[in-house]
C-alpha cells in the first residue's frame, strides 16, 4: 500500500457493518489535487434508517457534494457509515444534517452540501437540504439530478 493508505483500517479488509453511526469509523486520505476547486459527488440511492418512534423503516436517496480542501473521504468507510443507519432511529432531518456535519468535522472541506430525498411515509415525502455556505467561485456544480416526488402519476 502507498503511504496515503497506510493509516486506513477498513479498505482492503473484511469489515463488518458498524452497529450504529456513532461506532462507525469514517476515514480520510490526502487530496491529491489540493489546489484545485472541484466537486466530489457521492450518491446513495438506497439509504435506510428507522423512525425513532415507530421503528418502521425510512428510505432515502442521498446526494453528497463537496469541494475538498486537504482531505477526501475514503469511500468504503463512507459506505459503511451510511449503512450503519439501518438500525438507527432518527428523524429525516437529523439523519441528513448529522451526516453532513460528521463529514465536515472529518474533512474540513471548502464546501459541502447534502440532499436527502426521503420517500413518503404517511403519504408525504420529506426532503432535507443542508450546506456549509456559498458555493466556491469557479466551481462547476451540476444539479443533484433527483426529481421531486411524483407518486405513481
Secondary structure, 3 states (H helix, E strand, C coil): CCCCCCCCCCCCCCCCCCCCCCCCCCCEEECCCCCCCCEEEEEEEEEEEECCCCCCEEEEEEEEEEECCCEEECHHHHHHHHHHHHHCECCHHHHHHHHHHHHHHHHCCCEEEEEEEECCECCECCEEEEECCCCCCCCCCCCCCCCCCCCCC
